Amino acid sequence: MNLNEWFAKGLTYEEYKKGMTVNKEEMESIFAGFSLDKEEASVLEKLIGRKLKVIVLTEDWCGDALLNLPILMKIAESSQMDVRFILRDQNLELMDQYLTNGTARSIPIFIFINQEGEELAVWGPRAAAVQELVDQIKSSLPPADAPDFKEKQSAVFKQLKESYVNDPALWNIVSGSIVGKLKEKVV
């Protein structure tokens, strides 16, 4: 299946949100609170009229999707990109073409394509600085076989989710990373 066919198969943002069972309110909160800075908006203006499209591999339970999707939607809105959402777990054929480090089905993955369905850029699952934060926080976890591992892991995930929802600096890091990738590969 080519990328235009995958795009056509995808859900619109409204359809995706309608099917969400977790993280919807938090995602909408980020969308409502985030705005692009002038420099990013200037870069994105150059994409208007190019009729670019984005395929998003995601799942609603994903904390990184909770952070990254609303930022992408602001970027898409500003640059008039059309976005479609593909659920990872039901579409492993596509997901397995975009593995993180060649092995992990990490999400979200944003595949930017032109009208012909040619891949222009791929971004995800995290901005580098967010990955550093995650690595730092996870470094405090005990070994996976420790009796309290699950409890501590749950606390780490809760801490990350709270940071994702409430820290505009993280939103700006994500935005800068995505816009930077577009500037490098597409503009």
LOKOL-752102 format. One line per 4 residues: number of its first residue (from 1); for each residue x, y negated, z negated of N, C-alpha, C. Coordinates in Angstrom, 3 decimals. Last residue first. Layout:
<atoms>
NUM	X/Y/Z/X/Y/Z/X/Y/Z ~ ... $
</atoms>
This chain:
<atoms>
187	10.895/-22.760/-3.683/10.755/-24.186/-3.299/11.721/-24.547/-2.193 ~ 11.719/-20.044/-4.221/10.589/-20.356/-3.347/10.588/-21.789/-2.836 ~ 13.882/-19.547/-5.983/13.562/-18.571/-4.938/12.566/-19.051/-3.877 ~ 14.234/-21.752/-7.746/15.399/-21.026/-7.210/15.034/-20.205/-5.966 $
183	11.645/-22.449/-8.399/12.539/-23.451/-7.808/13.713/-22.777/-7.108 ~ 10.769/-20.090/-9.586/10.140/-20.567/-8.352/11.021/-21.583/-7.639 ~ 12.442/-20.054/-11.833/12.505/-18.956/-10.863/11.886/-19.380/-9.534 ~ 11.568/-22.414/-13.086/12.951/-22.282/-12.658/13.115/-21.183/-11.615 $
179	8.957/-21.696/-13.731/9.179/-22.782/-12.746/10.609/-22.721/-12.219 ~ 9.598/-19.716/-15.658/8.825/-19.379/-14.455/9.063/-20.431/-13.371 ~ 11.094/-21.221/-17.554/11.640/-20.013/-16.938/10.916/-19.669/-15.635 ~ 9.354/-23.250/-18.329/10.630/-23.590/-17.711/11.248/-22.402/-16.984 $
175	7.336/-21.653/-19.510/7.059/-22.488/-18.342/8.344/-22.829/-17.595 ~ 8.763/-20.575/-21.679/8.170/-19.703/-20.655/7.926/-20.491/-19.372 ~ 9.396/-22.934/-23.079/10.462/-22.031/-22.626/9.946/-21.146/-21.498 ~ 6.857/-23.875/-23.686/7.712/-24.653/-22.784/8.881/-23.819/-22.254 $
171	6.021/-21.939/-25.467/5.256/-22.149/-24.234/6.125/-22.878/-23.201 ~ 7.847/-22.354/-27.533/7.890/-21.099/-26.780/7.145/-21.236/-25.459 ~ 6.941/-24.816/-28.408/8.304/-24.722/-27.874/8.460/-23.427/-27.066 ~ 4.426/-24.326/-29.510/4.504/-24.929/-28.174/5.908/-24.900/-27.573 $
167	3.437/-21.759/-31.326/4.685/-22.485/-31.125/4.791/-23.045/-29.702 ~ 1.178/-20.120/-31.710/1.259/-21.404/-32.405/2.496/-22.247/-32.129 ~ 1.298/-17.724/-30.274/0.064/-18.513/-30.255/0.281/-19.940/-30.761 ~ 3.886/-16.760/-30.790/3.425/-16.949/-29.413/2.226/-17.899/-29.351 $
163	3.822/-16.553/-33.588/4.740/-17.495/-32.934/4.265/-17.799/-31.515 ~ 1.915/-14.520/-33.867/1.668/-15.838/-34.467/2.567/-16.899/-33.836 ~ 3.293/-12.442/-32.557/2.019/-12.927/-32.026/1.701/-14.317/-32.576 ~ 5.488/-12.089/-34.284/5.686/-12.528/-32.896/4.404/-13.119/-32.315 $
159	4.150/-11.199/-36.604/4.964/-12.423/-36.633/5.177/-12.961/-35.217 ~ 3.036/-8.812/-35.652/2.157/-9.876/-36.146/2.899/-11.213/-36.154 ~ 5.351/-7.373/-35.076/4.423/-7.698/-33.986/3.482/-8.834/-34.394 ~ 6.357/-7.165/-37.697/7.125/-7.871/-36.659/6.202/-8.288/-35.521 $
155	4.387/-5.580/-38.888/4.627/-6.939/-39.405/5.402/-7.775/-38.385 ~ 4.743/-3.229/-37.419/3.462/-3.935/-37.352/3.614/-5.379/-37.830 ~ 7.274/-2.532/-38.330/7.073/-2.848/-36.913/5.773/-3.631/-36.730 ~ 6.699/-1.934/-40.990/7.572/-3.082/-40.674/7.422/-3.500/-39.212 $
151	5.066/0.334/-40.596/4.587/-0.822/-41.354/5.391/-2.075/-41.006 ~ 6.818/2.046/-39.229/5.551/1.617/-38.606/5.007/0.359/-39.283 ~ 8.961/2.393/-41.163/9.168/1.787/-39.843/7.865/1.235/-39.251 ~ 9.072/3.604/-43.613/8.338/2.335/-43.537/8.446/1.662/-42.156 $
147	10.633/5.918/-43.219/9.234/6.051/-43.638/8.426/4.756/-43.494 ~ 12.562/5.939/-40.169/12.396/5.510/-41.565/10.916/5.575/-41.945 ~ 12.935/6.430/-37.521/12.519/7.561/-38.340/12.369/7.218/-39.829 ~ 13.845/4.013/-36.473/12.509/4.482/-36.089/12.020/5.653/-36.937 $
143	15.506/2.012/-38.996/15.512/3.030/-37.938/14.093/3.577/-37.700 ~ 13.954/-1.245/-39.678/14.712/-0.044/-40.071/14.738/0.947/-38.897 ~ 14.363/-4.479/-38.166/13.603/-3.238/-38.364/14.502/-2.105/-38.832 ~ 15.795/-6.665/-37.510/15.575/-6.445/-38.939/14.817/-5.151/-39.221 $
139	15.707/-6.882/-34.813/16.953/-6.372/-35.394/16.816/-6.100/-36.889 ~ 13.396/-8.153/-34.070/13.373/-6.688/-34.130/14.628/-6.115/-34.783 ~ 14.313/-10.810/-34.048/13.301/-10.396/-35.023/13.289/-8.879/-35.181 ~ 16.158/-10.664/-31.904/16.582/-11.109/-33.242/15.600/-10.628/-34.304 $
135	14.523/-9.881/-29.769/15.644/-9.030/-30.192/16.096/-9.376/-31.607 ~ 12.824/-12.121/-29.650/12.278/-10.786/-29.933/13.382/-9.864/-30.439 ~ 14.716/-14.106/-28.978/13.933/-14.209/-30.207/13.394/-12.839/-30.614 ~ 15.572/-13.123/-26.482/16.534/-13.273/-27.581/15.819/-13.349/-28.928 $
131	13.177/-13.339/-25.060/13.769/-12.019/-25.280/14.767/-12.069/-26.429 ~ 12.984/-16.086/-24.985/11.979/-15.350/-25.760/12.493/-13.936/-26.038 ~ 15.113/-16.630/-23.282/15.160/-17.140/-24.661/14.117/-16.463/-25.553 ~ 14.202/-15.370/-20.877/15.421/-14.920/-21.563/15.467/-15.380/-23.021 $
127	10.722/-14.580/-20.737/11.797/-15.560/-20.539/12.994/-15.096/-21.361 ~ 9.613/-11.281/-19.814/9.817/-12.356/-20.792/10.850/-13.334/-20.268 ~ 9.399/-9.408/-17.788/8.231/-9.623/-18.634/8.365/-10.770/-19.641 ~ 9.330/-11.773/-15.062/8.754/-11.052/-16.185/9.701/-9.977/-16.680 $
123	8.932/-12.380/-11.582/9.263/-12.884/-12.920/8.628/-11.963/-13.944 ~ 10.002/-12.527/-8.264/9.404/-11.702/-9.316/9.867/-12.267/-10.640 ~ 9.395/-13.907/-5.003/10.048/-13.942/-6.315/9.287/-13.012/-7.256 ~ 8.352/-13.088/-2.564/9.243/-14.245/-2.624/10.040/-14.297/-3.916 $
119	7.213/-10.514/-0.547/7.634/-10.878/-1.895/8.640/-12.021/-1.829 ~ 4.706/-11.014/1.842/6.137/-10.827/1.582/6.470/-11.319/0.176 ~ 2.180/-11.477/2.707/2.369/-10.424/1.709/3.822/-10.122/1.424 ~ 1.718/-13.610/4.245/1.986/-12.360/4.952/2.192/-11.187/3.987 $
115	1.542/-15.656/2.406/0.323/-15.210/3.084/0.503/-13.873/3.798 ~ 3.877/-14.589/-0.192/3.345/-15.542/0.781/2.099/-14.949/1.449 ~ 4.003/-13.945/-3.770/4.038/-13.543/-2.363/3.510/-14.665/-1.472 ~ 5.292/-13.052/-6.844/4.902/-14.185/-6.013/5.074/-13.787/-4.557 $
111	4.421/-11.215/-9.466/4.977/-11.028/-8.132/4.428/-12.141/-7.250 ~ 5.060/-10.852/-12.795/4.443/-11.767/-11.831/5.162/-11.602/-10.501 ~ 4.348/-8.655/-15.362/5.219/-8.895/-14.219/4.436/-9.765/-13.247 ~ 4.056/-8.638/-18.955/3.541/-8.800/-17.608/4.669/-8.976/-16.597 $
107	5.477/-5.329/-19.300/4.570/-6.298/-18.686/4.529/-7.551/-19.528 ~ 7.496/-2.489/-18.612/7.239/-3.701/-19.397/6.377/-4.672/-18.598 ~ 8.245/0.203/-18.175/7.023/-0.360/-17.586/6.577/-1.593/-18.386 ~ 11.708/0.754/-17.714/10.588/0.397/-18.605/9.424/-0.230/-17.842 $
103	13.781/1.246/-15.830/13.189/2.341/-16.600/11.883/1.994/-17.319 ~ 15.056/-0.892/-14.619/14.955/0.356/-13.879/14.258/1.494/-14.594 ~ 14.738/-3.146/-16.128/15.990/-2.404/-16.279/15.922/-1.017/-15.626 ~ 11.353/-2.723/-15.583/12.359/-3.547/-16.241/13.578/-2.675/-16.528 $
99	9.913/-1.883/-12.430/10.363/-1.485/-13.759/11.411/-2.458/-14.296 ~ 8.346/-2.082/-10.110/8.788/-3.285/-10.816/9.196/-2.973/-12.252 ~ 7.317/0.198/-9.130/8.188/-0.535/-8.209/8.807/-1.762/-8.890 ~ 5.572/1.020/-11.042/6.854/1.719/-10.970/7.798/1.132/-9.929 $
95	3.298/-0.524/-10.503/4.135/-0.825/-11.672/5.521/-0.206/-11.531 ~ 2.168/0.824/-8.304/2.741/-0.514/-8.143/3.700/-0.822/-9.289 ~ 1.549/3.257/-9.576/2.244/3.261/-8.280/2.898/1.903/-8.020 ~ 0.006/2.637/-11.759/1.418/2.936/-11.984/2.216/2.984/-10.681 $
91	-2.552/1.491/-12.433/-1.867/1.234/-11.163/-0.365/1.452/-11.288 ~ -3.626/1.594/-14.885/-4.419/2.207/-13.818/-3.728/2.111/-12.457 ~ -1.851/0.179/-16.418/-2.045/1.590/-16.730/-2.873/2.326/-15.683 ~ -1.948/-2.523/-15.361/-0.777/-1.653/-15.252/-1.125/-0.181/-15.371 $
87	-4.300/-4.102/-13.460/-4.073/-3.438/-14.743/-2.995/-2.377/-14.592 ~ -3.729/-7.073/-11.842/-3.746/-5.625/-11.658/-3.431/-4.994/-13.015 ~ -5.071/-10.125/-10.884/-4.595/-9.313/-11.987/-4.807/-7.833/-11.685 ~ -4.155/-12.882/-8.831/-4.966/-11.688/-9.050/-4.267/-10.794/-10.070 $
83	-4.230/-16.286/-7.853/-3.707/-15.259/-8.752/-4.701/-14.101/-8.858 ~ -3.065/-18.735/-5.685/-4.163/-17.823/-5.966/-3.595/-16.640/-6.750 ~ -1.798/-21.971/-6.362/-1.552/-20.554/-6.073/-2.777/-19.748/-6.468 ~ -1.644/-24.745/-6.757/-2.695/-24.168/-5.918/-2.367/-22.750/-5.454 $
79	-0.042/-25.779/-8.662/0.561/-25.557/-7.346/-0.403/-24.919/-6.348 ~ -1.630/-25.964/-10.931/-0.876/-27.139/-10.503/-0.340/-27.004/-9.079 ~ -2.545/-23.333/-11.204/-3.497/-24.438/-11.041/-2.799/-25.659/-10.437 ~ -0.151/-22.014/-11.709/-0.914/-21.699/-10.497/-1.911/-22.813/-10.175 $
75	0.498/-23.126/-14.194/1.414/-23.279/-13.064/0.662/-23.058/-11.754 ~ -1.667/-22.202/-15.694/-1.450/-23.658/-15.560/-0.534/-23.946/-14.369 ~ -1.174/-19.455/-15.446/-2.409/-20.015/-14.886/-2.322/-21.532/-14.761 ~ 1.258/-19.148/-16.817/1.187/-18.893/-15.375/-0.053/-19.549/-14.772 $
71	0.260/-19.674/-19.369/1.269/-20.567/-18.800/1.275/-20.400/-17.279 ~ -1.456/-17.518/-19.796/-2.014/-18.870/-19.730/-1.030/-19.881/-19.143 ~ 0.507/-15.323/-19.621/-0.582/-15.507/-18.652/-1.161/-16.916/-18.643 ~ 2.361/-15.359/-21.812/2.766/-15.743/-20.463/1.621/-16.025/-19.493 $
67	1.073/-14.562/-24.259/1.879/-15.779/-24.154/2.029/-16.250/-22.709 ~ -0.265/-12.209/-23.547/-0.968/-13.236/-24.308/-0.252/-14.581/-24.201 ~ 1.861/-10.755/-22.533/0.834/-11.252/-21.613/0.044/-12.381/-22.278 ~ 3.145/-10.111/-24.892/3.836/-10.975/-23.940/2.861/-11.536/-22.908 $
63	1.230/-8.416/-26.063/1.549/-9.700/-26.689/2.263/-10.649/-25.744 ~ -1.252/-6.576/-24.475/0.166/-6.945/-24.457/0.395/-8.338/-25.040 ~ -3.857/-5.918/-24.126/-3.279/-5.649/-25.442/-1.842/-6.158/-25.567 ~ -4.490/-6.309/-21.424/-4.907/-7.314/-22.414/-4.296/-7.112/-23.794 $
59	-1.853/-5.947/-19.066/-2.899/-5.320/-19.883/-3.240/-6.302/-20.994 ~ -0.471/-6.386/-15.716/-0.694/-6.724/-17.123/-1.669/-5.762/-17.783 ~ 0.846/-7.927/-12.968/0.703/-6.612/-13.595/0.611/-6.850/-15.097 ~ -0.322/-10.177/-10.734/0.072/-10.049/-12.135/-0.203/-8.625/-12.597 $
55	0.553/-11.743/-7.817/0.010/-10.496/-8.357/0.565/-10.369/-9.770 ~ -0.112/-14.768/-6.290/0.590/-14.107/-7.384/-0.181/-12.842/-7.762 ~ 0.506/-16.707/-3.329/-0.336/-15.837/-4.146/0.537/-15.183/-5.210 ~ 0.479/-19.816/-1.531/1.154/-18.713/-2.201/0.168/-17.954/-3.082 $
51	-0.066/-21.941/0.246/-0.994/-20.810/0.086/-0.312/-19.576/-0.498 ~ 1.181/-24.295/0.551/1.895/-23.111/1.060/1.073/-21.835/0.931 ~ -0.174/-26.330/-0.682/-0.355/-26.177/0.759/0.344/-24.957/1.336 ~ 2.273/-26.911/-3.105/0.890/-27.137/-2.683/0.823/-27.043/-1.158 $
47	4.902/-26.890/-3.751/4.314/-25.616/-3.329/2.872/-25.761/-2.833 ~ 5.564/-29.328/-4.706/6.175/-28.936/-3.436/5.601/-27.627/-2.898 ~ 4.445/-29.357/-7.212/3.769/-30.104/-6.145/4.292/-29.690/-4.774 ~ 6.371/-28.102/-8.772/5.213/-27.332/-8.328/4.420/-28.035/-7.225 $
43	8.143/-30.198/-9.326/8.610/-29.016/-8.579/7.414/-28.279/-7.974 ~ 6.405/-31.828/-10.825/7.014/-32.330/-9.591/7.518/-31.180/-8.714 ~ 5.903/-30.261/-13.048/4.797/-30.612/-12.154/5.322/-31.100/-10.806 ~ 8.460/-30.281/-14.186/7.883/-29.031/-13.685/6.754/-29.315/-12.703 $
39	8.622/-33.017/-14.866/9.612/-32.415/-13.968/9.079/-31.114/-13.356 ~ 6.481/-33.363/-16.672/6.503/-34.075/-15.383/7.463/-33.444/-14.389 ~ 5.324/-30.222/-18.084/5.999/-31.508/-18.171/6.116/-32.102/-16.754 ~ 2.038/-28.819/-18.442/3.343/-28.860/-17.783/3.997/-30.204/-18.011 $
35	0.456/-27.953/-21.503/0.482/-28.735/-20.261/1.918/-28.769/-19.742 ~ -1.620/-26.051/-23.710/-0.389/-26.208/-22.935/-0.576/-27.156/-21.753 ~ -4.062/-25.626/-24.966/-3.072/-26.483/-25.605/-1.848/-26.807/-24.775 ~ -5.559/-23.886/-23.400/-6.122/-25.195/-23.736/-5.065/-26.154/-24.272 $
31	-3.856/-21.664/-23.345/-4.215/-22.341/-22.092/-4.726/-23.755/-22.383 ~ -3.882/-20.960/-26.049/-2.637/-21.413/-25.427/-2.951/-22.186/-24.147 ~ -6.596/-20.211/-26.229/-6.069/-21.284/-27.076/-4.772/-21.838/-26.500 ~ -6.737/-18.033/-24.541/-7.465/-19.254/-24.167/-6.995/-20.451/-24.991 $
27	-5.226/-16.255/-26.066/-4.779/-16.636/-24.733/-5.451/-17.938/-24.297 ~ -6.863/-15.997/-28.324/-5.504/-16.518/-28.465/-4.969/-17.011/-27.119 ~ -9.141/-14.845/-27.201/-9.229/-16.149/-27.850/-7.857/-16.801/-27.967 ~ -8.049/-12.358/-26.200/-8.692/-13.342/-25.323/-8.719/-14.739/-25.947 $
23	-6.981/-10.224/-27.673/-6.128/-11.380/-27.351/-6.780/-12.465/-26.486 ~ -9.051/-7.587/-26.359/-8.151/-8.137/-27.380/-7.413/-9.345/-26.801 ~ -10.625/-7.091/-24.215/-11.167/-6.689/-25.513/-10.291/-7.172/-26.668 ~ -11.513/-8.411/-21.023/-10.590/-8.352/-22.151/-11.304/-7.932/-23.438 $
19	-13.191/-8.803/-18.888/-12.935/-7.429/-19.300/-12.030/-7.296/-20.513 ~ -13.114/-11.549/-18.551/-14.395/-10.925/-18.889/-14.196/-9.499/-19.408 ~ -10.503/-11.938/-17.677/-10.889/-12.385/-19.022/-12.177/-11.716/-19.473 ~ -10.748/-10.843/-15.059/-9.807/-10.270/-16.029/-10.227/-10.647/-17.448 $
15	-12.599/-12.603/-13.935/-12.924/-11.177/-14.050/-12.029/-10.501/-15.087 ~ -11.092/-14.985/-14.073/-12.372/-14.872/-14.789/-12.774/-13.413/-14.968 ~ -8.935/-14.324/-12.415/-8.705/-14.663/-13.821/-9.994/-14.509/-14.627 ~ -9.839/-11.467/-10.368/-9.624/-12.898/-10.571/-9.375/-13.130/-12.061 $
11	-8.093/-8.391/-9.828/-9.165/-9.144/-10.474/-8.831/-10.630/-10.483 ~ -6.916/-6.811/-6.748/-6.827/-7.389/-8.080/-8.061/-8.144/-8.538 ~ -6.960/-6.042/-4.131/-7.520/-5.103/-5.109/-7.643/-5.733/-6.506 ~ -5.515/-7.994/-2.866/-6.960/-7.902/-2.586/-7.673/-7.001/-3.598 $
7	-2.939/-7.313/-3.780/-3.551/-8.587/-4.154/-5.066/-8.504/-3.991 ~ -2.556/-4.888/-2.454/-2.613/-4.909/-3.916/-3.292/-6.190/-4.397 ~ -2.521/-5.889/0.146/-3.577/-4.935/-0.238/-3.698/-4.863/-1.757 ~ -0.236/-7.450/0.043/-1.529/-8.101/0.304/-2.689/-7.182/-0.066 $
3	1.728/-5.451/-0.357/1.401/-6.381/-1.442/0.100/-7.142/-1.191 ~ 0.627/-2.186/0.895/1.447/-3.403/0.911/0.949/-4.409/-0.134 ~ 0.853/1.181/0.000/0.000/0.000/0.000/0.898/-1.243/0.000 $
</atoms>
